C-alpha cells in the first residue's frame, strides 16, 4: 500500500532535514522546542540554516590618492552607454587588449586619471559613502 502523504503545513512532522536548500549542502541548525505534551522536539532555528555574516565596517577614505586607487580597483557599477566614432572605439579596444583589461576598466581608469579632478572624485566618493552609511 502506498504511503499517505503528509501536508507540508502539518505541525506533527518536521520536514526541515529533508527539504532542499537553495545553497546546497548547508546543515540546518536546530534548537530544542517544547511541543504540546511538554517534551522537547527539534525545530528549525530562526536563521533557517543561513550563515550569519559579520558586519564589515567600511572606513572612510580621507586622501585623494586613496580615493583614486579605490576607484581604479572598483569592480562592478552601473552600465552606461557612450557613443564614439568607430575608429576611436577600435583604438580603445586595442589599447585595452594590449593592457589585458576590458574596455570598461580602461574607460574607468581614463576617467579617474584624466577626466575628474581630485576634488570631484572625493566629492563623489563622500556622497556615495554617506548613502551606504546613513546616520
Secondary structure, DSSP 8 states (H G I E B T S, - for coil): -------TT-TT---GGGS--TTSS----EEEEE-TTS-EEEEE-TTTT-------------SHHHHHHHHHS------------HHHHHHHHHHHHHTT--HHHHHHHHIIIIIS-HHHHHHHHHHHHHHHS--
